[in-house]
Amino acid sequence: MAQKEGVVEEPQEAEADLKNEEDVEMSGSVDEEVAAEEISEEAEEITELEKTQLELEETRDKLLRLAAEFENFKKRMERERGLALKYAEESIIKELLPAIDNLERALEQGKETHNAEDLLAGVELTHKGLLTTLEKFEVASMDCVGDPFDPNHHEALAMEETDEMDPNSVLKEFQKGYTYKDRLIRPAKVVVSKKAEETKE
Protein backbone atom coordinates (compact mmCIF):
# COMPACT_ATOMS: atom_id res chain seq x y z
CA MET A 1 0.00 0.00 0.00
CA ALA A 2 2.80 2.34 0.91
CA GLN A 3 4.56 1.33 -2.27
CA LYS A 4 1.56 2.32 -4.40
CA GLU A 5 1.35 5.66 -2.69
CA GLY A 6 5.03 6.20 -3.45
CA VAL A 7 4.45 5.34 -7.07
CA VAL A 8 1.54 7.81 -7.26
CA GLU A 9 3.44 10.64 -5.56
CA GLU A 10 6.39 10.61 -7.99
CA PRO A 11 4.51 12.07 -10.98
CA GLN A 12 2.96 14.75 -8.74
CA GLU A 13 6.35 15.77 -7.44
CA ALA A 14 7.69 15.89 -10.99
CA GLU A 15 4.81 18.11 -12.07
CA ALA A 16 5.35 20.40 -9.09
CA ASP A 17 9.02 20.70 -9.90
CA LEU A 18 8.22 21.44 -13.52
CA LYS A 19 5.70 24.08 -12.49
CA ASN A 20 8.23 25.69 -10.16
CA GLU A 21 10.77 25.78 -12.94
CA GLU A 22 8.24 27.38 -15.28
CA ASP A 23 7.36 29.95 -12.59
CA VAL A 24 11.04 30.73 -12.10
CA GLU A 25 11.55 31.03 -15.85
CA MET A 26 8.46 33.26 -16.18
CA SER A 27 9.58 35.39 -13.24
CA GLY A 28 13.03 35.71 -14.75
CA SER A 29 11.52 36.68 -18.08
CA VAL A 30 9.36 39.37 -16.44
CA ASP A 31 12.37 40.74 -14.55
CA GLU A 32 14.35 40.89 -17.75
CA GLU A 33 11.53 42.74 -19.51
CA VAL A 34 11.25 45.23 -16.62
CA ALA A 35 15.00 45.72 -16.61
CA ALA A 36 14.99 46.19 -20.38
CA GLU A 37 12.21 48.76 -20.12
CA GLU A 38 14.08 50.62 -17.36
CA ILE A 39 17.25 50.63 -19.46
CA SER A 40 15.26 51.88 -22.44
CA GLU A 41 13.69 54.65 -20.36
CA GLU A 42 17.07 55.64 -18.94
CA ALA A 43 18.51 55.72 -22.45
CA GLU A 44 15.65 57.93 -23.62
CA GLU A 45 16.18 60.24 -20.63
CA ILE A 46 19.89 60.47 -21.40
CA THR A 47 19.08 61.21 -25.06
CA GLU A 48 16.61 63.97 -24.05
CA LEU A 49 19.15 65.42 -21.62
CA GLU A 50 21.86 65.46 -24.26
CA LYS A 51 19.42 67.08 -26.70
CA THR A 52 18.51 69.74 -24.14
CA GLN A 53 22.18 70.39 -23.40
CA LEU A 54 22.91 70.79 -27.11
CA GLU A 55 20.01 73.23 -27.47
CA LEU A 56 21.27 75.21 -24.47
CA GLU A 57 24.76 75.35 -25.96
CA GLU A 58 23.37 76.55 -29.29
CA THR A 59 21.27 79.19 -27.54
CA ARG A 60 24.28 80.31 -25.52
CA ASP A 61 26.40 80.59 -28.67
CA LYS A 62 23.69 82.64 -30.37
CA LEU A 63 23.44 84.98 -27.38
CA LEU A 64 27.21 85.40 -27.29
CA ARG A 65 27.27 86.20 -31.01
CA LEU A 66 24.42 88.68 -30.62
CA ALA A 67 26.19 90.33 -27.68
CA ALA A 68 29.41 90.59 -29.70
CA GLU A 69 27.55 92.02 -32.71
CA PHE A 70 25.76 94.56 -30.51
CA GLU A 71 29.05 95.61 -28.91
CA ASN A 72 30.63 96.07 -32.35
CA PHE A 73 27.58 98.03 -33.52
CA LYS A 74 27.75 100.27 -30.44
CA LYS A 75 31.47 100.93 -30.95
CA ARG A 76 30.90 101.70 -34.63
CA MET A 77 28.08 104.12 -33.80
CA GLU A 78 30.20 105.85 -31.16
CA ARG A 79 33.06 106.15 -33.64
CA GLU A 80 30.77 107.56 -36.34
CA ARG A 81 29.17 109.93 -33.84
CA GLY A 82 32.61 111.13 -32.77
CA LEU A 83 33.58 111.77 -36.38
CA ALA A 84 30.28 113.53 -37.06
CA LEU A 85 30.81 115.84 -34.09
CA LYS A 86 34.44 116.42 -35.00
CA TYR A 87 33.59 117.49 -38.54
CA ALA A 88 30.11 118.92 -37.89
CA GLU A 89 31.17 122.37 -39.12
CA GLU A 90 32.63 121.09 -42.39
CA SER A 91 29.56 121.92 -44.50
CA ILE A 92 29.35 125.44 -43.03
CA ILE A 93 33.03 126.07 -43.72
CA LYS A 94 32.64 124.92 -47.33
CA GLU A 95 29.79 127.40 -47.76
CA LEU A 96 31.89 130.24 -46.28
CA LEU A 97 34.91 129.67 -48.51
CA PRO A 98 33.42 131.48 -51.55
CA ALA A 99 32.91 134.57 -49.37
CA ILE A 100 36.59 134.44 -48.41
CA ASP A 101 37.49 134.16 -52.09
CA ASN A 102 35.37 137.22 -52.91
CA LEU A 103 36.96 139.26 -50.13
CA GLU A 104 40.44 138.34 -51.33
CA ARG A 105 39.53 139.40 -54.87
CA ALA A 106 38.09 142.66 -53.52
CA LEU A 107 41.31 143.35 -51.62
CA GLU A 108 43.41 142.69 -54.72
CA GLN A 109 41.15 144.93 -56.76
CA GLY A 110 41.38 147.67 -54.12
CA LYS A 111 45.16 147.64 -54.40
CA GLU A 112 45.05 148.07 -58.16
CA THR A 113 42.30 150.66 -58.47
CA HIS A 114 41.25 153.83 -56.71
CA ASN A 115 37.65 153.39 -57.72
CA ALA A 116 35.86 153.09 -54.37
CA GLU A 117 32.52 152.36 -56.02
CA ASP A 118 33.77 149.14 -57.60
CA LEU A 119 35.35 148.08 -54.32
CA LEU A 120 32.15 148.86 -52.43
CA ALA A 121 30.09 146.87 -54.93
CA GLY A 122 32.38 143.87 -54.44
CA VAL A 123 32.11 144.10 -50.66
CA GLU A 124 28.32 144.41 -50.84
CA LEU A 125 28.16 141.34 -53.04
CA THR A 126 30.31 139.39 -50.58
CA HIS A 127 28.16 140.55 -47.68
CA LYS A 128 25.02 139.41 -49.48
CA GLY A 129 26.60 136.03 -50.18
CA LEU A 130 27.49 135.60 -46.51
CA LEU A 131 23.95 136.37 -45.40
CA THR A 132 22.59 133.89 -47.94
CA THR A 133 24.94 131.23 -46.58
CA LEU A 134 23.82 131.92 -43.01
CA GLU A 135 20.18 131.65 -44.07
CA LYS A 136 20.87 128.16 -45.43
CA PHE A 137 21.80 127.14 -41.91
CA GLU A 138 18.82 128.96 -40.38
CA VAL A 139 20.92 131.78 -38.96
CA ALA A 140 19.11 135.12 -39.13
CA SER A 141 20.00 138.66 -38.13
CA MET A 142 17.65 140.71 -35.99
CA ASP A 143 16.44 144.15 -37.11
CA CYS A 144 15.53 145.74 -33.82
CA VAL A 145 15.61 149.53 -34.39
CA GLY A 146 12.28 150.95 -33.23
CA ASP A 147 11.37 147.81 -31.25
CA PRO A 148 10.78 147.98 -27.51
CA PHE A 149 13.95 147.24 -25.57
CA ASP A 150 14.08 143.56 -24.56
CA PRO A 151 16.92 142.54 -22.20
CA ASN A 152 16.54 138.95 -23.41
CA HIS A 153 17.56 139.96 -26.95
CA HIS A 154 19.23 143.36 -26.59
CA GLU A 155 22.33 144.57 -24.76
CA ALA A 156 22.06 148.27 -23.86
CA LEU A 157 25.28 150.21 -24.35
CA ALA A 158 23.86 153.66 -23.68
CA MET A 159 20.67 155.71 -23.42
CA GLU A 160 19.92 158.75 -25.54
CA GLU A 161 17.21 161.36 -25.32
CA THR A 162 14.87 161.63 -28.28
CA ASP A 163 11.39 162.66 -29.26
CA GLU A 164 11.41 160.52 -32.40
CA MET A 165 10.17 157.32 -30.68
CA ASP A 166 8.71 156.07 -27.45
CA PRO A 167 10.98 155.85 -24.44
CA ASN A 168 12.71 152.57 -23.75
CA SER A 169 12.91 151.68 -27.44
CA VAL A 170 15.91 150.67 -29.54
CA LEU A 171 17.15 153.92 -31.01
CA LYS A 172 20.37 152.76 -32.67
CA GLU A 173 22.07 149.49 -33.35
CA PHE A 174 25.82 149.18 -32.88
CA GLN A 175 26.02 145.47 -33.54
CA LYS A 176 23.37 143.18 -34.97
CA GLY A 177 22.04 140.28 -32.99
CA TYR A 178 21.62 136.81 -34.49
CA THR A 179 19.41 133.82 -33.90
CA TYR A 180 20.02 130.19 -34.82
CA LYS A 181 16.70 128.48 -35.47
CA ASP A 182 14.72 129.43 -32.36
CA ARG A 183 17.75 130.23 -30.16
CA LEU A 184 19.50 133.53 -29.61
CA ILE A 185 23.21 133.13 -30.31
CA ARG A 186 24.19 136.81 -29.95
CA PRO A 187 22.21 139.73 -28.52
CA ALA A 188 22.14 143.01 -30.38
CA LYS A 189 24.19 145.86 -28.91
CA VAL A 190 21.95 148.91 -28.93
CA VAL A 191 21.30 152.45 -27.75
CA VAL A 192 18.02 152.81 -25.88
CA SER A 193 15.82 155.86 -26.16
CA LYS A 194 14.62 157.90 -23.25
CA LYS A 195 12.28 160.83 -22.99
CA ALA A 196 13.88 164.16 -23.70
CA GLU A 197 13.96 166.50 -20.75
CA GLU A 198 12.30 169.86 -21.14
CA THR A 199 14.74 172.75 -21.15
CA LYS A 200 14.11 175.49 -18.66
CA GLU A 201 13.86 179.01 -20.09
Secondary structure in CASP SS format (residue, H / E / C, confidence):
PFRMAT SS
TARGET T0000
AUTHOR 0000-0000-0000
METHOD secondary structure of the structure
MODEL  1
M C 1.00
A H 1.00
Q H 1.00
K H 1.00
E H 1.00
G H 1.00
V H 1.00
V H 1.00
E H 1.00
E H 1.00
P H 1.00
Q H 1.00
E H 1.00
A H 1.00
E H 1.00
A H 1.00
D H 1.00
L H 1.00
K H 1.00
N H 1.00
E H 1.00
E H 1.00
D H 1.00
V H 1.00
E H 1.00
M H 1.00
S H 1.00
G H 1.00
S H 1.00
V H 1.00
D H 1.00
E H 1.00
E H 1.00
V H 1.00
A H 1.00
A H 1.00
E H 1.00
E H 1.00
I H 1.00
S H 1.00
E H 1.00
E H 1.00
A H 1.00
E H 1.00
E H 1.00
I H 1.00
T H 1.00
E H 1.00
L H 1.00
E H 1.00
K H 1.00
T H 1.00
Q H 1.00
L H 1.00
E H 1.00
L H 1.00
E H 1.00
E H 1.00
T H 1.00
R H 1.00
D H 1.00
K H 1.00
L H 1.00
L H 1.00
R H 1.00
L H 1.00
A H 1.00
A H 1.00
E H 1.00
F H 1.00
E H 1.00
N H 1.00
F H 1.00
K H 1.00
K H 1.00
R H 1.00
M H 1.00
E H 1.00
R H 1.00
E H 1.00
R H 1.00
G H 1.00
L H 1.00
A H 1.00
L H 1.00
K H 1.00
Y C 1.00
A C 1.00
E C 1.00
E H 1.00
S H 1.00
I H 1.00
I H 1.00
K H 1.00
E H 1.00
L H 1.00
L H 1.00
P H 1.00
A H 1.00
I H 1.00
D H 1.00
N H 1.00
L H 1.00
E H 1.00
R H 1.00
A H 1.00
L H 1.00
E H 1.00
Q H 1.00
G H 1.00
K H 1.00
E H 1.00
T C 1.00
H C 1.00
N C 1.00
A H 1.00
E H 1.00
D H 1.00
L H 1.00
L H 1.00
A H 1.00
G H 1.00
V H 1.00
E H 1.00
L H 1.00
T H 1.00
H H 1.00
K H 1.00
G H 1.00
L H 1.00
L H 1.00
T H 1.00
T H 1.00
L H 1.00
E H 1.00
K H 1.00
F C 1.00
E C 1.00
V E 1.00
A E 1.00
S E 1.00
M E 1.00
D C 1.00
C C 1.00
V C 1.00
G C 1.00
D C 1.00
P E 1.00
F C 1.00
D C 1.00
P C 1.00
N C 1.00
H C 1.00
H E 1.00
E E 1.00
A E 1.00
L E 1.00
A E 1.00
M E 1.00
E E 1.00
E E 1.00
T E 1.00
D C 1.00
E C 1.00
M C 1.00
D C 1.00
P C 1.00
N C 1.00
S E 1.00
V E 1.00
L E 1.00
K E 1.00
E E 1.00
F E 1.00
Q E 1.00
K C 1.00
G E 1.00
Y E 1.00
T E 1.00
Y E 1.00
K C 1.00
D C 1.00
R E 1.00
L E 1.00
I E 1.00
R E 1.00
P C 1.00
A E 1.00
K E 1.00
V E 1.00
V E 1.00
V E 1.00
S E 1.00
K E 1.00
K E 1.00
A C 1.00
E C 1.00
E C 1.00
T C 1.00
K C 1.00
E C 1.00
END
